[in-house]
């Protein structure tokens, strides 16, 4: 069954089509959930909640643009909505901004280790880091999505990068000591 047929059947409430759509999209959507979740268990919960929302809102998909892109947006917005109700963002004045660019040598870093470090970031830093660095949203878009100021977005990104750099340098120092 093609994607258009699956979508059509899902709109009619077919559980078989929903299962097939889940199997088709869950790997990519789970990767998205892992990026924006604190851990694997939370990512699973976000994936489950995301699919419930996709199936609930599938009638709103009108065939414009890719369905996968639409589904990703539904899941991401659902995850971000959970954080909007919490006080996780550090509100700071834009006048006191001094965002610094921090270079991290990714060739020396294991991807699994880096993913773990990103997941360990405080929510406010992890969300902004992922949206800006991994998904290429602008600070203006992030500010709108998370209902924060652009300055707060920039500050949270800067702090996330500093934390990651500190942890990576600590690991590299430890590895150099072990190698001696």
C-alpha positions, -999 to 999 in steps of 0.1 A, spaced: 0 0 0 14 34 -10 18 63 14 -12 82 -1 -34 51 4 -21 47 39 -30 83 48 -64 79 32 -71 47 52 -58 63 84 -82 92 79 -110 65 78 -97 51 111 -82 19 98 -60 4 125 -42 -18 100 -32 14 80 -22 31 113 1 2 121 17 3 87 22 41 89 37 37 124 62 10 111 71 33 81 77 65 101 86 54 136 124 51 130 127 87 117 103 101 143 120 82 171 153 98 161 136 132 164 122 122 198 156 111 211 171 145 201 145 164 222 141 141 251 161 136 283 165 99 279 154 68 259 122 63 280 110 99 276 118 96 238 95 65 237 68 83 255 71 113 231 70 90 201 38 73 214 22 106 222 32 120 188 16 92 169 -16 95 189 -16 132 179 -8 124 142 -37 99 140 -59 124 157 -50 153 134 -44 133 102 -76 147 87 -59 182 87 -32 170 64 -42 182 30 -14 167 9 6 199 6 43 192 12 56 159 24 36 139 49 68 130 68 76 167 72 41 173 85 44 144 109 78 156 122 63 190 128 34 175 148 57 155 169 82 183 175 54 208 184 40 182 208 73 178 225 79 215 227 44 221 241 53 199 271 82 223 279 62 255 274 41 248 305 73 244 326 96 271 338 127 258 320 140 289 303 164 314 317 150 348 310 178 374 305 180 408 292 191 410 255 213 440 264 236 417 284 242 392 255 277 380 248 271 349 227 304 332 220 311 307 193 327 275 206 345 251 182 342 214 190 364 189 171 337 163 163 363 140 147 375 131 182 340 125 196 320 93 195 285 101 182 268 80 209 288 99 235 279 133 220 242 123 219 244 113 256 260 146 265 233 166 246 205 146 264 221 154 297 219 192 291 193 210 311 160 212 291 163 249 282 198 244 267 191 210 250 160 224 232 177 255 219 208 236 210 189 210 190 167 235 173 195 258 163 224 234 156 208 202 145 176 215 129 188 248 116 161 270 130 169 307 135 169 323 169 138 342 159 120 310 150 132 293 182 120 323 203 85 320 187 84 282 191 95 283 228 78 316 236 111 332 248 131 362 236 157 359 209 183 370 235 173 341 257 176 317 228 211 330 220 222 328 256 209 293 261 227 282 229 259 298 241 256 281 275 248 247 260 279 249 238 300 259 268 288 229 288 293 205 259 328 218 253 337 215 290 325 179 292 342 169 259 375 185 270 372 167 304 367 134 285 396 140 262 419 149 291 409 117 308 415 97 277 450 113 273 458 104 309 446 68 305 467 65 273 499 74 291 
